[in-house]
Amino acid sequence: MINAEIIKKKALEYGAAAVGIGDIRRFRGVESQRDPLKILPGAKCIIGFLFRVPRALYRTMSEQTQFMQYTQIGVKYIDEDLSELFLLKMGAMIENEGYDACLQRNVSNLRIRGDHSTNPELVDTYELANAEAVAPGKPAPDVIIDFNLAAEICGLGRIGDSGHLIAPKLGPFLRMAFIVTDAPLECDPPFGKTLCDHCGKCKTACPGKAIGEEGVDTWQCAVYYRGTHKSNPFMKSDFLADDPERDSILAGNKRFDRESAREIYKKIDFLPSRSTGYIPCICGKACDTACYRHLKEKGVL
């Protein structure tokens, strides 16, 4: 008979750094396009898994010795290979016991209808604007759960001012995956505290000033993630030479919206990305690195 103890033991054995189980009822009130009960109406819980992104991948970006490894190993491989094999194993174990397991891995370039935010890790982001509901009262495909909220419900962590999940031991250096299931598992309490103390280190570290009082400006983040700041070691002296706003852009003071961000993307391919679709992180994830260092110095990780 499958139970929470077996699930957690196997998850750690298969490579997860942390695992938690959340009560599906805690999603009550979320919008239909984010509701896991619209994926599996008979679901009883959601199982959350965290995967470690090695600290050294962030360090090499900070020291400007490597930039491709973070997105290729720390993002693409974990999301597209490691977590897929992991979820298939965990899902098979659950379904062998007669329950359903809806596997949920991160698909970074997909957004539900009306979500115009972007993910700086990808060449482009696709909003599922043309999808139609199959019946009245149902959401349009695809239903995409809020991973940060799901992680909190599973007791794994909570988002900080940078907009990223912060978890015990791992800090913000992590990736996530989930399983929505009708298996009657014992659930963990939600993550009731926060590791973010609103120190402002992430805001100060961001070269594009993308983190403000109202959260993260995702288009601003995407532009400077790609290396539009003067600290970019691959930037040539003639970059944007004819642009009257050059100084403002290189200093991180220019504000970008959806249209202006997409326009400047054409000029900021500093390293090849088209083979995999993942953009090298030339800002070095400065927000997460500053957050991790601060929390480590405080001794809370």
C-alpha positions as CSV (number, residue, x, y, z in Angstrom):
1,M,0.0,0.0,0.0
2,I,1.5,3.3,-1.0
3,N,1.8,6.1,1.6
4,A,3.5,9.4,2.2
5,E,6.5,7.8,3.8
6,I,7.2,5.6,0.8
7,I,6.7,8.5,-1.6
8,K,9.2,10.7,0.2
9,K,11.7,7.9,0.6
10,K,11.6,7.0,-3.1
11,A,11.7,10.7,-4.2
12,L,14.9,11.3,-2.3
13,E,16.3,8.0,-3.6
14,Y,15.5,9.0,-7.2
15,G,17.3,12.4,-6.9
16,A,15.0,15.0,-5.4
17,A,16.6,17.3,-2.9
18,A,13.3,17.8,-1.0
19,V,9.7,16.5,-1.2
20,G,6.4,17.7,0.3
21,I,2.8,16.8,0.0
22,G,0.0,19.4,-0.2
23,D,-3.7,19.2,0.4
24,I,-5.4,19.9,-3.0
25,R,-8.2,21.8,-1.1
26,R,-5.8,24.6,-0.4
27,F,-6.0,25.6,-4.1
28,R,-9.6,26.6,-3.5
29,G,-10.3,30.0,-5.0
30,V,-7.4,30.0,-7.5
31,E,-8.3,30.9,-11.1
32,S,-9.6,28.1,-13.3
33,Q,-6.5,28.1,-15.6
34,R,-4.3,27.5,-12.5
35,D,-6.5,25.0,-10.7
36,P,-5.0,21.4,-10.4
37,L,-8.6,20.1,-9.9
38,K,-9.2,21.1,-13.5
39,I,-6.4,18.8,-14.5
40,L,-7.6,15.9,-12.3
41,P,-11.0,16.5,-10.8
42,G,-10.7,13.7,-8.3
43,A,-7.3,14.7,-7.0
44,K,-6.7,14.6,-3.3
45,C,-3.2,16.0,-3.1
46,I,-0.3,17.5,-4.9
47,I,3.3,16.2,-4.4
48,G,6.0,18.7,-4.8
49,F,9.7,18.0,-5.5
50,L,12.7,20.3,-5.4
51,F,15.9,19.7,-7.4
52,R,19.2,21.2,-6.5
53,V,21.0,23.5,-8.9
54,P,24.7,23.4,-8.0
55,R,26.0,26.5,-6.3
56,A,29.1,26.5,-8.5
57,L,27.0,27.2,-11.6
58,Y,26.1,30.5,-10.1
59,R,29.7,31.2,-8.9
60,T,31.2,30.7,-12.4
61,M,28.7,33.3,-13.7
62,S,29.5,35.7,-10.9
63,E,33.2,35.3,-11.7
64,Q,32.5,35.6,-15.5
65,T,34.3,32.3,-16.3
66,Q,31.3,30.4,-17.6
67,F,27.8,31.4,-18.7
68,M,26.3,28.5,-20.8
69,Q,26.5,25.8,-18.1
70,Y,23.9,27.3,-15.9
71,T,21.1,27.4,-18.4
72,Q,22.1,24.1,-20.1
73,I,22.7,22.0,-17.0
74,G,21.0,24.0,-14.2
75,V,17.8,24.8,-16.1
76,K,17.4,22.8,-19.4
77,Y,18.7,19.5,-18.2
78,I,16.9,19.5,-14.9
79,D,13.5,20.6,-16.4
80,E,13.7,18.6,-19.7
81,D,15.6,15.5,-18.8
82,L,16.2,14.8,-15.1
83,S,12.7,15.8,-13.9
84,E,11.0,14.0,-16.7
85,L,12.6,10.7,-15.9
86,F,12.1,11.3,-12.2
87,L,8.4,12.0,-12.7
88,L,7.9,9.0,-14.9
89,K,9.4,6.7,-12.2
90,M,7.3,8.3,-9.4
91,G,4.2,8.3,-11.5
92,A,4.6,4.7,-12.4
93,M,4.9,3.8,-8.7
94,I,1.7,5.6,-7.9
95,E,-0.3,4.2,-10.9
96,N,0.9,0.7,-10.1
97,E,-1.1,1.0,-7.0
98,G,-4.3,1.9,-9.0
99,Y,-4.2,5.7,-8.6
100,D,-3.8,8.4,-11.2
101,A,-0.6,10.6,-11.4
102,C,-0.7,13.7,-13.5
103,L,3.0,14.7,-14.0
104,Q,3.8,18.4,-14.0
105,R,7.2,19.6,-15.1
106,N,8.2,23.2,-15.8
107,V,7.5,24.2,-19.4
108,S,9.1,27.7,-19.3
109,N,8.0,29.0,-22.6
110,L,4.2,28.4,-22.1
111,R,1.8,30.9,-20.6
112,I,-2.0,30.7,-20.0
113,R,-4.3,33.0,-21.9
114,G,-3.9,36.6,-20.7
115,D,-0.5,36.1,-19.1
116,H,1.8,38.4,-20.9
117,S,4.8,37.9,-18.6
118,T,8.0,36.3,-20.0
119,N,10.6,33.9,-18.8
120,P,14.1,35.3,-19.6
121,E,15.5,31.8,-19.9
122,L,13.9,31.1,-23.2
123,V,14.3,32.6,-26.7
124,D,10.6,33.3,-26.8
125,T,7.4,32.7,-24.7
126,Y,4.1,31.5,-26.1
127,E,0.8,32.6,-24.7
128,L,-1.9,30.0,-25.4
129,A,-4.2,32.8,-26.6
130,N,-6.0,30.8,-29.3
131,A,-7.0,27.8,-27.1
132,E,-10.8,27.4,-26.6
133,A,-12.5,25.6,-23.7
134,V,-13.9,22.2,-24.7
135,A,-17.2,22.8,-22.8
136,P,-18.9,25.7,-20.9
137,G,-17.5,26.3,-17.5
138,K,-14.2,24.6,-18.2
139,P,-10.8,26.3,-18.7
140,A,-9.1,26.4,-22.0
141,P,-6.1,24.1,-22.4
142,D,-3.4,24.1,-21.1
143,V,-4.1,24.4,-17.4
144,I,-0.8,25.5,-15.9
145,I,-0.5,25.5,-12.1
146,D,1.4,28.2,-10.2
147,F,4.6,26.4,-9.2
148,N,5.5,28.9,-6.5
149,L,2.0,28.6,-4.9
150,A,2.1,24.8,-5.2
151,A,5.5,24.6,-3.5
152,E,4.2,26.7,-0.6
153,I,1.2,24.5,-0.2
154,C,3.5,21.4,-0.2
155,G,5.5,23.0,2.6
156,L,8.7,23.3,0.5
157,G,9.3,27.1,0.6
158,R,8.0,30.5,-0.2
159,I,8.7,33.2,-2.7
160,G,10.9,36.2,-1.8
161,D,11.0,39.7,-3.1
162,S,12.9,38.5,-6.2
163,G,9.8,36.5,-7.2
164,H,11.7,33.2,-6.8
165,L,11.0,30.4,-4.4
166,I,13.4,30.3,-1.4
167,A,13.7,26.9,0.4
168,P,15.5,25.7,3.5
169,K,19.0,24.3,2.6
170,L,18.8,25.2,-1.1
171,G,17.9,28.9,-0.8
172,P,16.8,30.1,-4.3
173,F,19.1,27.6,-6.1
174,L,16.5,25.1,-7.2
175,R,14.0,23.8,-9.8
176,M,10.6,22.3,-9.2
177,A,8.3,19.5,-10.4
178,F,4.9,18.2,-9.2
179,I,2.5,15.3,-9.4
180,V,-1.3,15.8,-9.0
181,T,-2.8,12.6,-7.7
182,D,-6.0,11.0,-6.3
183,A,-3.9,8.8,-4.0
184,P,-5.0,9.4,-0.4
185,L,-1.7,10.5,1.1
186,E,-1.0,12.2,4.4
187,C,-0.4,15.9,3.7
188,D,2.2,18.3,5.1
189,P,1.3,21.8,6.4
190,P,1.9,24.7,4.1
191,F,5.2,26.6,4.4
192,G,4.0,29.1,7.0
193,K,7.0,31.3,7.4
194,T,9.3,33.1,5.0
195,L,13.0,33.0,4.6
196,C,13.0,36.4,2.8
197,D,13.6,39.2,5.3
198,H,13.2,41.9,2.7
199,C,16.8,43.0,3.0
200,G,16.8,44.4,-0.5
201,K,20.0,42.6,-1.6
202,C,18.2,41.2,-4.7
203,K,17.0,44.6,-5.8
204,T,20.4,46.2,-5.4
205,A,22.1,43.3,-7.3
206,C,19.8,43.4,-10.3
207,P,21.7,45.2,-13.2
208,G,18.4,46.2,-14.8
209,K,16.6,47.3,-11.7
210,A,13.8,44.8,-12.5
211,I,12.7,44.2,-8.9
212,G,10.5,46.9,-7.4
213,E,8.0,47.5,-4.6
214,E,5.3,45.9,-6.7
215,G,7.3,42.8,-7.6
216,V,9.4,41.8,-10.6
217,D,9.1,43.4,-14.0
218,T,9.5,40.3,-16.1
219,W,10.3,42.2,-19.4
220,Q,12.9,44.3,-17.7
221,C,14.4,41.2,-16.2
222,A,14.5,39.4,-19.6
223,V,16.4,42.3,-21.3
224,Y,19.1,42.4,-18.6
225,Y,19.2,38.6,-18.1
226,R,20.4,38.6,-21.7
227,G,23.3,40.9,-21.0
228,T,22.3,44.5,-21.9
229,H,24.2,46.0,-19.0
230,K,27.7,47.5,-19.3
231,S,29.1,44.7,-17.0
232,N,28.6,42.2,-19.9
233,P,32.1,40.9,-20.8
234,F,31.0,40.0,-24.3
235,M,29.7,43.5,-25.2
236,K,31.8,45.3,-27.8
237,S,32.5,49.0,-27.6
238,D,30.3,49.8,-30.6
239,F,27.2,48.1,-29.1
240,L,24.2,50.4,-29.6
241,A,26.6,53.1,-30.7
242,D,23.8,54.9,-32.7
243,D,21.2,54.6,-30.0
244,P,20.5,58.0,-28.2
245,E,19.5,56.0,-25.1
246,R,22.7,53.9,-25.1
247,D,24.0,55.3,-21.8
248,S,20.7,54.8,-20.0
249,I,20.3,51.3,-21.4
250,L,23.8,50.2,-20.3
251,A,23.4,51.7,-16.9
252,G,20.1,49.7,-16.4
253,N,18.0,52.9,-16.2
254,K,16.0,52.5,-19.4
255,R,12.5,50.9,-18.7
256,F,11.5,48.2,-21.1
257,D,8.0,46.9,-21.8
258,R,6.8,44.0,-23.9
259,E,7.3,45.8,-27.3
260,S,10.6,47.5,-26.6
261,A,12.0,44.4,-25.0
262,R,11.2,42.3,-28.0
263,E,12.7,44.9,-30.3
264,I,16.0,45.0,-28.5
265,Y,16.2,41.2,-28.4
266,K,17.4,41.3,-32.0
267,K,20.6,43.2,-30.9
268,I,21.5,41.2,-27.8
269,D,22.4,37.7,-29.0
270,F,25.8,37.8,-27.3
271,L,26.2,34.1,-27.1
272,P,24.6,31.4,-29.3
273,S,21.3,30.0,-28.0
274,R,19.2,28.9,-31.0
275,S,20.4,25.2,-30.8
276,T,18.5,24.6,-27.6
277,G,16.3,27.7,-27.2
278,Y,17.8,28.6,-23.9
279,I,19.4,32.1,-23.4
280,P,22.8,32.3,-21.6
281,C,22.3,34.0,-18.3
282,I,24.8,36.9,-18.7
283,C,23.4,38.8,-15.7
284,G,24.6,35.8,-13.7
285,K,21.3,35.5,-11.8
286,A,22.7,38.3,-9.6
287,C,19.5,38.5,-7.6
288,D,19.6,34.8,-6.5
289,T,23.3,34.9,-5.8
290,A,22.9,38.0,-3.6
291,C,19.9,36.3,-1.8
292,Y,21.8,33.1,-1.2
293,R,24.9,34.8,0.2
294,H,22.8,37.0,2.5
295,L,20.8,34.0,3.9
296,K,24.0,31.9,4.2
297,E,25.7,34.7,6.2
298,K,22.6,34.9,8.5
299,G,22.8,31.2,9.1
300,V,19.2,30.5,8.1
301,L,19.9,27.9,5.3
